[in-house]
Amino acid sequence: MKYFLTLLLLGAFTSFGQMLSGDLKDSGRKKISNTPYLLESHTTGFVAYEVTVNNEGNVTAARLVANKTTVRSTPARMKTRDHVMKFKFEKGNHYPKFQTVVLKITLVKPK
C-alpha cells in the first residue's frame, strides 16, 4: 500500500519522466516508441540525459546531465543510458539533421 501511495503521489505532482528541454521538444517532435520514462532499479531517484536524435528519429548519443540527476550509482546511471538509447522519435526531412533534448528518467525499486 505504501508503494502504491508513493507512485500515486509521484504521478500527481510530476510525470514519471519527461522531456525537460531542448530544440527537439521546442519543435514539437513526438516520441513514437513505447519506451517508458519509468525504470526499475536497485535505487530510486531521477537520472537526466541529454540525447541527440538524428532526422531518422534514432538516438545517436547520450550525455549525463549531473546537475539534474539525483542518483549516484554508476550501474544505475549506465542502465538508464542504455534505456534512453532505445527511444525513437518521429522521423522526417523537415527536422534538422540532429536535435537534442534532455530526458528525465525516474528510477524506482521493484516491488
MOWOUR-V766790 format. One record per residue. N is the residue number from 0. SS is DSSP state (@ for helix, = for strand, . for the rest). PHI is phi in degrees with one decimal (999 if undefined). D_CENTER is the distance of its C-alpha to the mean C-alpha in Angstrom with 2 decimals. Layout:
n->{N | N}
ss->{SS | SS}
phi->{PHI | PHI}
d_center->{D_CENTER | D_CENTER}
This chain:
n->{0 | 1 | 2 | 3 | 4 | 5 | 6 | 7 | 8 | 9 | 10 | 11 | 12 | 13 | 14 | 15 | 16 | 17 | 18 | 19 | 20 | 21 | 22 | 23 | 24 | 25 | 26 | 27 | 28 | 29 | 30 | 31 | 32 | 33 | 34 | 35 | 36 | 37 | 38 | 39 | 40 | 41 | 42 | 43 | 44 | 45 | 46 | 47 | 48 | 49 | 50 | 51 | 52 | 53 | 54 | 55 | 56 | 57 | 58 | 59 | 60 | 61 | 62 | 63 | 64 | 65 | 66 | 67 | 68 | 69 | 70 | 71 | 72 | 73 | 74 | 75 | 76 | 77 | 78 | 79 | 80 | 81 | 82 | 83 | 84 | 85 | 86 | 87 | 88 | 89 | 90 | 91 | 92 | 93 | 94 | 95 | 96 | 97 | 98 | 99 | 100 | 101 | 102 | 103 | 104 | 105 | 106 | 107 | 108 | 109 | 110}
ss->{. | @ | @ | @ | @ | @ | @ | @ | @ | @ | @ | @ | @ | . | . | . | . | = | = | = | = | . | @ | @ | @ | @ | . | . | . | . | = | . | . | . | . | . | . | = | = | = | = | . | . | . | = | = | = | = | = | = | = | = | = | = | . | . | . | = | = | = | = | = | = | = | . | @ | @ | @ | . | . | . | . | . | @ | @ | @ | @ | @ | @ | @ | @ | @ | @ | @ | . | . | . | = | = | . | . | . | . | . | . | . | . | = | = | = | = | = | = | = | = | = | = | = | = | . | .}
phi->{999 | -62.3 | -62.5 | -62.2 | -64.3 | -62.5 | -64.5 | -63.3 | -66.4 | -59.8 | -69.1 | -75.7 | -103.0 | -147.2 | -82.6 | -60.7 | -166.4 | -167.9 | -87.8 | -83.1 | -163.0 | 132.1 | -68.8 | -64.5 | -65.2 | -63.0 | -79.2 | 81.8 | -66.8 | -99.2 | -80.3 | -108.8 | -82.0 | -89.9 | -65.0 | -78.3 | -87.6 | -113.7 | -137.8 | -78.5 | -152.9 | -79.1 | -135.5 | -119.7 | 143.2 | -120.8 | -129.5 | -113.6 | -128.0 | -90.0 | -110.2 | -107.1 | -120.2 | -84.7 | -72.9 | -84.3 | 93.0 | -93.8 | -77.0 | -107.6 | -157.0 | -142.1 | -125.2 | -63.4 | -105.4 | -64.0 | -75.4 | -115.1 | -115.8 | -103.5 | -88.1 | -100.1 | -70.5 | -64.3 | -60.1 | -67.6 | -64.8 | -68.7 | -62.3 | -67.5 | -60.9 | -60.0 | -67.1 | -71.0 | -67.6 | -88.4 | -65.2 | -128.8 | -124.0 | -55.2 | -102.0 | 169.3 | -75.6 | -81.0 | -89.5 | -60.9 | -57.7 | -137.4 | -131.1 | -121.0 | -154.1 | -95.7 | -104.9 | -110.2 | -109.9 | -96.0 | -102.4 | -132.1 | -77.4 | -67.3 | -70.0}
d_center->{26.73 | 25.21 | 21.90 | 21.99 | 22.76 | 19.90 | 17.40 | 19.45 | 19.40 | 15.66 | 15.44 | 18.33 | 17.32 | 13.58 | 11.07 | 9.26 | 5.91 | 6.03 | 6.78 | 8.96 | 11.32 | 12.68 | 15.29 | 13.20 | 12.49 | 16.15 | 17.49 | 16.29 | 14.76 | 13.24 | 10.73 | 13.37 | 12.00 | 12.03 | 9.01 | 7.96 | 5.27 | 8.14 | 9.47 | 13.11 | 14.31 | 17.55 | 16.30 | 14.56 | 12.50 | 9.29 | 7.66 | 6.52 | 6.68 | 8.68 | 8.78 | 12.10 | 12.87 | 16.54 | 18.72 | 18.57 | 14.93 | 13.87 | 11.39 | 14.12 | 12.86 | 10.23 | 11.52 | 10.81 | 11.28 | 13.72 | 14.94 | 11.77 | 11.34 | 13.70 | 13.67 | 16.55 | 16.73 | 16.50 | 16.26 | 13.26 | 11.52 | 12.74 | 11.72 | 8.03 | 8.81 | 10.67 | 8.09 | 5.75 | 9.33 | 10.11 | 8.33 | 11.38 | 12.39 | 15.93 | 18.45 | 21.46 | 24.00 | 23.83 | 20.47 | 20.80 | 20.80 | 17.54 | 15.01 | 12.21 | 9.26 | 7.33 | 3.61 | 4.22 | 4.15 | 7.86 | 10.34 | 13.67 | 16.96 | 18.43 | 21.45}
